[in-house]
Amino acid sequence: MVQLTFKRYEIKYLLTNEQRDRLRILMDRYMVPDEWGPSTVCNVYYDTPSRLLVRRSSEHPDYKEKVRIRSYGVAKSSDPVFVELKKKYDGVVYKRRCSMDATRAFELLAGRGDPQTQIERELDYTCRHYGGLEPAFFIAYDREAFYARDDHEFRMTFDRRVRSRLDDLCLYHTDEADQFLDDDLTLLEVKAGGAIPLWLVDFFSGEGIYKVKFSKVGMAWKHQLEAVLSKRPVATKPARHLRVNWHVSSIPAQGAAILA
């Protein structure tokens, strides 16, 4: 059964390729690959015309929310996708999602749908609450997902080639976009309802790895702002010059905020 509601902590880390490889070897004792295997996750994030949601999120408030449509791989209009309402309060992530075909998903968030379920009505209400939301960012990444052998609620995901674009805001055509995470880095997300296992804590301690604040949509917005400020057009094709040249060893123990 596909899970539609989530309540958990989501903690992010930046790993070098070497650290990722060492962690993967250790994980073989405790974790199992997701049944769907490696996948490309495609998302269209919604926001107000003034980008209120991403601006609020960049200030790291106690409460924030996001609305997005997600597909696994490039979708066709008739393919099932997930429409998601993601909220974070006091460090806890609450996610509610529903599945429908891509055409209906875009109609729902455009205010032209006919909400049938409780979650669909919540999504419809959220869009109306902000006076209407519009597609704002396309974000894709290549993901490997794992869950614990003794606890399917404990998950770890590795995201690489994190990329975004600001036009062609649909899930139908291509997943190519501007890459903004260095090829030498992997974004690890640890998703847990409670404490992190001791074996993982020991690994982070031994490697000198600390949690970071990393918002994919926040980085896409930052790219947009930089393009406007520099008075250059925003690239819509893969660009190898957009690189986040950070290394995990340079991140302080208190964590690092990617958004200034």
ChimeraX attribute file (.defattr): number of C-alpha atoms within 10 A of each C-alpha:
attribute: neighborCount
match mode: 1-to-1
recipient: residues
	/A:1	3
	/A:2	6
	/A:3	8
	/A:4	13
	/A:5	14
	/A:6	14
	/A:7	16
	/A:8	18
	/A:9	21
	/A:10	17
	/A:11	18
	/A:12	21
	/A:13	21
	/A:14	26
	/A:15	23
	/A:16	18
	/A:17	13
	/A:18	12
	/A:19	17
	/A:20	17
	/A:21	12
	/A:22	12
	/A:23	16
	/A:24	13
	/A:25	9
	/A:26	14
	/A:27	18
	/A:28	13
	/A:29	10
	/A:30	15
	/A:31	20
	/A:32	17
	/A:33	18
	/A:34	16
	/A:35	9
	/A:36	9
	/A:37	10
	/A:38	15
	/A:39	14
	/A:40	18
	/A:41	19
	/A:42	27
	/A:43	28
	/A:44	27
	/A:45	22
	/A:46	24
	/A:47	22
	/A:48	16
	/A:49	13
	/A:50	8
	/A:51	14
	/A:52	11
	/A:53	19
	/A:54	24
	/A:55	14
	/A:56	14
	/A:57	19
	/A:58	21
	/A:59	11
	/A:60	12
	/A:61	12
	/A:62	11
	/A:63	14
	/A:64	18
	/A:65	17
	/A:66	18
	/A:67	26
	/A:68	23
	/A:69	25
	/A:70	26
	/A:71	22
	/A:72	19
	/A:73	18
	/A:74	19
	/A:75	20
	/A:76	15
	/A:77	15
	/A:78	11
	/A:79	15
	/A:80	19
	/A:81	25
	/A:82	20
	/A:83	28
	/A:84	22
	/A:85	21
	/A:86	17
	/A:87	17
	/A:88	20
	/A:89	12
	/A:90	10
	/A:91	14
	/A:92	16
	/A:93	19
	/A:94	16
	/A:95	18
	/A:96	21
	/A:97	22
	/A:98	21
	/A:99	19
	/A:100	15
	/A:101	16
	/A:102	24
	/A:103	14
	/A:104	19
	/A:105	23
	/A:106	21
	/A:107	12
	/A:108	20
	/A:109	25
	/A:110	17
	/A:111	17
	/A:112	12
	/A:113	14
	/A:114	12
	/A:115	15
	/A:116	8
	/A:117	10
	/A:118	11
	/A:119	18
	/A:120	23
	/A:121	14
	/A:122	15
	/A:123	24
	/A:124	21
	/A:125	16
	/A:126	18
	/A:127	21
	/A:128	14
	/A:129	10
	/A:130	12
	/A:131	10
	/A:132	17
	/A:133	22
	/A:134	19
	/A:135	22
	/A:136	23
	/A:137	25
	/A:138	27
	/A:139	27
	/A:140	31
	/A:141	25
	/A:142	18
	/A:143	20
	/A:144	19
	/A:145	20
	/A:146	22
	/A:147	21
	/A:148	19
	/A:149	14
	/A:150	10
	/A:151	11
	/A:152	13
	/A:153	16
	/A:154	21
	/A:155	20
	/A:156	23
	/A:157	19
	/A:158	22
	/A:159	22
	/A:160	21
	/A:161	22
	/A:162	24
	/A:163	25
	/A:164	31
	/A:165	26
	/A:166	20
	/A:167	14
	/A:168	15
	/A:169	19
	/A:170	21
	/A:171	24
	/A:172	16
	/A:173	11
	/A:174	13
	/A:175	22
	/A:176	20
	/A:177	22
	/A:178	25
	/A:179	25
	/A:180	22
	/A:181	24
	/A:182	19
	/A:183	16
	/A:184	16
	/A:185	23
	/A:186	24
	/A:187	22
	/A:188	23
	/A:189	20
	/A:190	21
	/A:191	21
	/A:192	20
	/A:193	15
	/A:194	10
	/A:195	10
	/A:196	14
	/A:197	12
	/A:198	9
	/A:199	12
	/A:200	15
	/A:201	13
	/A:202	11
	/A:203	15
	/A:204	16
	/A:205	11
	/A:206	9
	/A:207	15
	/A:208	14
	/A:209	22
	/A:210	20
	/A:211	21
	/A:212	21
	/A:213	16
	/A:214	19
	/A:215	16
	/A:216	19
	/A:217	22
	/A:218	19
	/A:219	21
	/A:220	24
	/A:221	22
	/A:222	18
	/A:223	20
	/A:224	18
	/A:225	13
	/A:226	13
	/A:227	14
	/A:228	12
	/A:229	9
	/A:230	10
	/A:231	9
	/A:232	9
	/A:233	9
	/A:234	17
	/A:235	16
	/A:236	14
	/A:237	12
	/A:238	15
	/A:239	14
	/A:240	12
	/A:241	10
	/A:242	14
	/A:243	14
	/A:244	14
	/A:245	11
	/A:246	16
	/A:247	13
	/A:248	20
	/A:249	14
	/A:250	10
	/A:251	18
	/A:252	13
	/A:253	12
	/A:254	9
	/A:255	14
	/A:256	17
	/A:257	14
	/A:258	16
	/A:259	15
	/A:260	7
